[in-house]
Amino acid sequence: MRFFFFLSFFIFSVLHAQNQTKFTDVTDEAGIDHIFDVYQGLFGGGVAVFDYNNDGYEDLFLTSGQGKDILYRNNGDGNFSDVTQEAGLVQDLLTVTTGVSTADINKDGFIDIFITTIAAQKEKSSKIKTLSNNLLYLNTGKGTFVEKTEEYGIKDKNFSTSCSFGDINADGYPDLFVANYFKEFYFEQALFGTHNLAILNHYSINEEYEPGNDELYLNMGGKSFKNVSNFLKCNPGYGFGAVFTDVDNDNDLDIYLVNDFGENNEPNQILINQYPKLDFKNKSKELKLNVGLKSMGVGVGDYNNDSYLDYHVTNIFAGPFMVNRGKNKSFVNLAPNIGTGINKIEGYKDSKQVIIGWGSLFVDYDHDQDLDLFNSNGPINPMTNRIPNILFENKGRFFDVCRDSGLMDFGIGRGSVHFDYDNDGDQDIFVVNQKPVYDMTYRGGIVKSKLYRNDNSNDLNWLKVKLNGKNATTRGLGSRVKIFLKDNLQMVREVDGGSSHASQNTSIVHFGLGENTKIDSLSITWPGGKTQSLTNIAANQLLEVDEIVEIKDYSLWDRFLKYFNID
């Protein structure tokens, strides 16, 4: 058995060397100049992909910690422009931002921004920080944004790490989850060295800091949010993030929470949506998703094309690869079996380094009809060891191909996303890097955030699908797109409302089609269970699909009641 494994690995290595798909670092030529200016260490570094001006090119919003958050407009010619100032996204007070996600909150056709924060200055003249409001910016549709956080009912000040959007009650309005890490943090004391985010460990966590309560907000018709966190049936944990995702294929969005220091405190949790009843049930133990580890981020994808979504969780050391075995069946961690269970990797100058993972992306970067796995890695800032990213190619088993991929990045990696910034059909990758706390001790200089262009050279085919929700959310967040190809091959994608680490991927789903030049059929399942289908679709295109709006045939009596506005 071992002989056949080594033989298959050798054949794969030879074929892969002959037909290598490479990425090219195009950060400078694209006009991107960003680094996350970390406060003390560890927390933050998110990026969201969205088309804020509806010009057909996806833009980027980058959180920057103590620095200036940046909205980069995609100019459509391979270049980005910093439009933060003119878009009205500059804060008066210094706010330490962490994660970001986007959604069309009021369904006006323009995508809004939600940013998580851990602190802000008390006033302009003060250097002392305090817990801060998170930030909600509504898109005016005129290239500008207006801050509406408190007006929309989000008033609590928390130590928040990340956020995600999803429609939990299928009313067409995106609801919001916010992951909170600490219940409180004494920044005044931190200023004088008694508390320091850069030196957290499970001893100091247990002794000094209570975990924060995560928050769930219900969107009230696009006009405000209502805090319904009481529906989260779980204990507080050191929350690094969550995803809205349909774990059990019952056409509603569940919530998968990932927590730091879960081996000593609250582990990861899966909350199953009880739609149409507005409630969640904690099934973490039954589904064996209550893994306790230092969870940093989560990637979502159907790696084996069985129509059930699987989950990869980043960690210090190898993260669990949680494989979905079907409805009402428990998950199994296959990381040790399928090649992703790597605890150490070749680091800077060939030194062996322990993996410290943050962002996790399932993406078919080479169009060969299966999802590969990319992880952005980085040390616990301000440590000086250098840990590269890792790219696993899916060949039934996963193989580390990062060294020859062009994605080797020795920065302090945090959030990462995939999207097609140049609209050429393949998926490009963006990685947020933190600024070292101690610049002089960081060997080899500072590595800024990176944009990697996918220079696919294997001539295989692809399909991108953009959903235009009508009754559903504008981009169909949480919807499932499934395609059917010859030889009974099926593939499914879920529209991302926020995942990876404190980030959000493109909402345009992508399929690698191999040598297939057409798709036999495509089905879309919107949150709540409504479906629609298309057939005989050509490859190598962006397919835009408008949701079919059901027109009700009212009876004469119904029309009479409706006319006189009688309930």
N, C-alpha and C positions, 0 to 999 in steps of 0.2 A: 504494500500500500504506500509506504514511504517512497519507494522508488518511482511509482507512477506520479506522486505529487511533485517530486523534484523534476521529473521529465516534463510534466505539464508546465511547471514554472520556467524551465529552460526554454521550451518552445515559445511560451508567451513572451519571455524577455527578448528573444531573437526577433519575433514578429513586431514587437512593440518598438524596438530600436530601428526597424526598417520603416515604420510608419508612425513616427512620433508626432502627436499633436502638441503644439507649443503655445505658451502664452508669452506676450511681450509687455514689458513694463513701459506704459505710455503716459505715466503720470505727468512728467514735465511737459511733454509736447501737447497734452490735453489741457494744460493750464491749471492743474490742480496743485495747490500748495497748502497742505493741512497737516497738523499734528494735534493730537488730543493733549491739552495742557492739564495734566492730572493734578488733583489736589491731594497732596501727601503720598498717594499711591493706591494702586489696585482698581478703584472704581471708575468705570465709564469708558465710553468709546463706541457710540452707535452711529449707524448710517441707515437712511431710508431712501428707497427708490420710488419715485412717483413723477407723474407728468403734471406739474403744477399749472402750466399755462395751456394745456391741451393742444400742443403743436405737433404731437406724434413722436417726440423724442423724450425719453425719460431723464429726469433731473435727479439731483442728489441733495439731501439735507444731512449735514454732518454735525453732531454735537462735538463740543470742544472743551468740556470741563471748565477750567478757569479762563480759557481763551474765548474768542468770538466764534459762536456757532456760524456755520456757513451754508447758505443756499447756493448751490451751483446750477446755473441754467445750462442745459445741453443745447449748444448752438446748431447741432445737426451736421456739423462739418468735422467732427472729431474733437472739437474744442469745447471747453466749459468756461462760463463767466461767473464770477462772484457777484451775485445780485442781492446780497443780504441787506445792504443799506437801503437800496431803492425799494426793496420788498417790505420794509418796515419791520424787520426781524431782529433789530438791535435793542438789547435791554439797557435801561438806564442804570440799574444796579448790577454789580457783578454777581452773576448767578452761576453756580457750579452745576452744569448739565451732565446727564449721563446717557440715557437712551432716547429713542425716538420711533414713532410709528405714525402712519397717516391713514386718513379715511375721509370720505365726503360725509361729514357729520350731519349737515342740514339738507343734503340731497339737492343742492343747487347746481350740481354738475362740475364743481371745482373741489379739488382735494385739499383738506385741511391738515394741520400738523399738531401732534401732541408730543411734548418733550418732558422727560422726567428729570428731576433735580435732586441734589442732596443738600444744597446749602445756598445761601445768598448773603450778601452784606446787609447789615442792619440798616445802614444809611450810607450815603456817598462818602462821608468823611471817616467812616469807621472801617477798620481792618478786621473786626470781629464778625464771624459768620454765625448764622442761625439756620434752623430748618426752614425750608422754603416751599412755597406753592409750586406744584408742577405747572406747566405752561400749555395752554390751548390757544392756537392761532387759527382763525377762520380766514379762508381764502376769499377775497372780494371778487375774484374773477377779472380783476384789472391789473394783475401783476403784483398786487400788494396783499398783506395779511394784517389782521387786527387781532389784538389779544383779548380773549373773552373767557378766561379761566373761571373767575369767580361768578361772572354773570351766568355761566352754564352750570353752576352748582358744585364746582370742584374747589373746595375751600380748605381742605385739610392740608396741613404742612407735614410732610413725611420725608424720610430718607429713602427715596425711590430709585430703583435701578433700571427698570425697563417697563414697557407697556405693549399691549397688543389689542387689536380690534377684531370683533366678530359679532355676528347677529345671532344672539342666543335664543330669541323668541320669534325669529322669522317675520318680523314686522317691516323689514326693509331698511331699518336704521341701525348703523353700526354701534354696538355696545363696546365698553372699554374695560380692560383689566389692567391694573397697575400693581407691579411687584414691589413690595417694600422690604428693606433689609433690616434696619434697626427700628425699634420703637422710638428711640431718641438717640441723639449723639451730642455730647457736650463740646461744641466747637471752641467755646471760650477756654476750656481747660486744654483742649488739643493745641491751642495756640501757644501754650506754655509747656507743652511736651508731656503732659500727664496722660493724654489720649492721642493715639496716632494711628491713622488708617493704614499706614505702611507696615505696621508690625503686628497685624492681626494674626492670631492663631487660635486653635480650638481651646486652648487654656484661657486666654484673655476673653474670648467670646463667651465662654461659659460663666466666667466670674463677673464680667463687667457689663455686658450688653444684652438686653432683651431683644428677641426677634420682633420684627414689625408685622402688623396685620395687613395682608394684601387687601386690595380694594377691587370691587366689581361695581361698575356703573351702568345702569340701564338708560339707554337713549330715549328720551321722552319726545318723540316726534320731531327730532331735530332742533328743538328749542331749549333743551336743558338735559342734564344728566341727573339721575337719582341713584344715590348710594344704596345698593342692594347686597352689600358684602355679607349680610347674614345668611345668604344662600350658599356661601362657600363653606362647605362642611369639612373644615380641616383646622388643625392647630396652626398658630403662627410659626413661620419658618424664616430663615435668612434667605429671602426670595431674590433670586437672580433673574427670574423670568418665567413666562408661561406662553403657551400657544393655544389658540382656539383651533380645535381639530376634531374631526369626526372619527373617533377611535373605533367605534363599533358598527360603522356603516348603517346607522339608523336614520340618517339624513338630518341630524341636528348637531350643533357644535358643542363638544365637550371641552374641558380645560385641563391641560397637563401642566402642572407646576414643577419647576426645578429649583431646588434649594441648596445653598451652600452649607457646609458643615452638617450635612444630613446624617453623617455617621454618628454624631453625638447629639443631634437635636432632631428637628422634624425632617424626615426624608422627602423625596419627591412624591407627588400626589397626583392621582387621576380622579377628576370630578366628572361624573357622567350626567349629562343633561337629561332631565325628565320631561322634556317638551312633549306635548303642549303645556304641561304644568310648569310654571316658572319655579324651578328648583333643581338642585344638583345632589347626586348621591356619591359619596366617597367609596370607590371600589378599588382603592390602591392595593389592599392586601389580596383581594380575590384575583385581580389581574396581574399581581406581582410586579407592579410598576413603582412600588414604594422603596426603590433603591436608595440607600443612604450613602452619600458621597459628597465631594465638594463640587457640586454641579454648577457649571458656568453658563451653559447655553444648550440649545436643542435644535436639531435638524429633523425635518419631516419628509418622508418619501417612501414610496413602495419599491424597495430595492429589488425584489424578486418577481415583480409583475403578477402578483396574485390578487390584486385589487383591495388589499388591506394595507393601511399605512403603517410604516415602521418608524422608529424614533432612535436617533443617535444623540446621546447626552455627553457633552464635553466635561472634562474632569482633570484633576491632577493625577497623572498616570492615565492609562487607557480608559476611555469612557465606555459605558455599556451600550451595546447595539441591541436595542429591544425590538425583537421581531414579533409581529402580530400574527397569531395563528388562527384568527377568526373570531366571530362573535361568541361571547360568553366563555372564551378560552383564555387562559392566562398567557402572558407574554413570556418569552424566553430570551435571555441574554446570550447572543451568539458571537459576541466580540472575540472570545478566544478561539472560535472555530472557523471564522470566515476571513481572518487576516487583519482585522482592525485592532486587535488586542495588543498593540505595541506600547510598551511602557517607556522605552527609551528610543531616541532617534539621533542620527548624526547631526550635531550642531555646528557651531562656528569653528572653522579650522579642524573639522572631522572629530571634534570632541563629542562624547556621548552625553546627551542631556535628557533628563526626565521630561516627558511631554506635559505641558500645562496648556490645556485646550480651552478655547473660548467660543468663537463662532463655529457653527456647523452647518454645512450646506449639502443637500443632495442635488446634484446637477448632472445631466448627461452632457458632459463637455465635449465628447467625441462623436455624438450622434449614432451610437451603436446599439440603441434600443434598450439600454438599461441605465440606471442612475448610479453615477460615481459619487464619491464623498470627498469634500474639501473641508479641512479644519484650519482656522487661523489660530496660531499658538503664540504665547508670549509669557515671559517670566512674571513673577509677582513683583511688580515695580516697588522698590528700587533695586531689586536684585540685578546682578550684572551678567548672569549667564544668558546665552543667546540661543533661542529655540526657534527653529524654522517652522514655517507652515508645513502641512502635509496634504498630499493629494493621493487618494486611493482610487485606483481604477477597478471597476467592477467587471470581473470575468467569471461570475458565479461565486468565486472567492475574490477578495479584495487584495490588490497589490499596491505597494507604495511606489509611485512613479514621480514623486515631486522633484527629485534631484535633477531630472532632465526636462522638467515641464516648463521652466521659466518662472515658477511661482515661489522659488526659494527666497524667503524674506526673513531677515534676522532682526526685525524690529520687535517692539513690545506690542504684539498683536492683540486685538480685542474683537470688536464686531466685524462681520464680513457679510457680503451679499453677492448674489449673482443677478445679472440683467444684461440686456443686449443694447449697450449704449450707442453703437454705431449702426444698428438696424441691419446687420448683415446675416442674421439668422442663428448665430451661435451665441453662447452665453459667456459674457465677460465677468470678471470678478473684481470686487473692490474690498480692500482690507484697511480698517482703521488701526493706526499705530499710536501708542501713547508716547509722550515725551518722558525721558528718564527723569526721575526725581533728582538724582545726582549726576549731572551731565558729565563731569570730569571722570567719574568712575566707570562709565559705560563704554566698554571696549569697542573700538571700531567706529565710533561716531553715532549720530542720531539718524534713525531711519524713519522717514515721514510716512504718512498714509499712502497707499499704493492703488493705482488702477492698472489692471492687467487685461490687455486685449487678447481675446481668443483667436489665434491664427490657425484655424482648423484647415488642414490640408488633405483630408482623406476623401473629400467629395461625396460624403454621405448626405442623406436628405434630412429634412426637419420640418416641423410645423410649430407656429406660435398661435395661441388663441387668446384674444382679448374679449372679455365679457363686458357687456353694457347692460347693467341691471336697470330694471324699471320698477317693478314691485320690490325686487331685492336691492341690496346696496349697490351703489353706482358701479363699482368694479367687481361685484359679485364675491366679496370677501368670504372665504370659507366654502365657496362652491366647489364642486368636483367636476372635472372634465375628464372624460374617459374616451379613448379611441380604440377602434377595432381594426386590426390588420389581417392580412392573409395568414394562413396556418394557425388561426385561432389565437394569435397574440393580442393581448389586451394591455393597455397601459393607462394609469390614472394619475392625475395631478390635482392638488388642492390649492386654491388661491390663498396666498399668504397674507395674514393680517398683522404679522409681527412674529419673528422667531430668531434663530441664530443666537447671537449675544447682543441684546439691547438694540436690535436692528429689524429691518423689514426688507425682504426681497421684492423683486418685481412682482406685480400682480398679473402680468401677462404670462400664462403658463406655456411651457416649452416641452416639445417632444423630439427626441432623436429618432429618426425613422429607418436608419440603415439604408438599404438599397430600395426600399419601398418608395414608389413615386406617387402613390395615392393612398388615401385612408378610406377603408370600406364604409365606416360609419363613425360618428362622433355623438356622444351623449353628454348632456350637462344636467347635473342635479344641483338645484339651488337650495340653500338652507330652508328647511321646512318640507322638502321632498318633491317639489315640482320639478319635472324633467322636460327636456326637449331634445330633439335629435336632428342630425344632418347626415347626409350620405354622399358617397363618391366625391371626396374632397381631394384636391390636388395638393401635392407636397410643396415645400419651399415657399411658403407665403405666411403673412400675418392674416389670420382669419378673425374678423370681428363679428361677434354674435350678439344680436340684440335679444333681450329676454322677451318672450311672447307674453303679452299682457292679456289675461283672461277677461273677457267682456261678459258681465253677468246679464242674463235675460230676466229682468224683473217682471213679476206678474203685475196685473193691473192694481191689485191691492198694495203690493210693495211700492209701486210707483206713486200711489196716492200718499202713503206714509212718508216716502222720501220727499215728495213735493212740499208737504206741509211740515217737514222736519219733525216728524213724530217718531220717537223711539219705540 
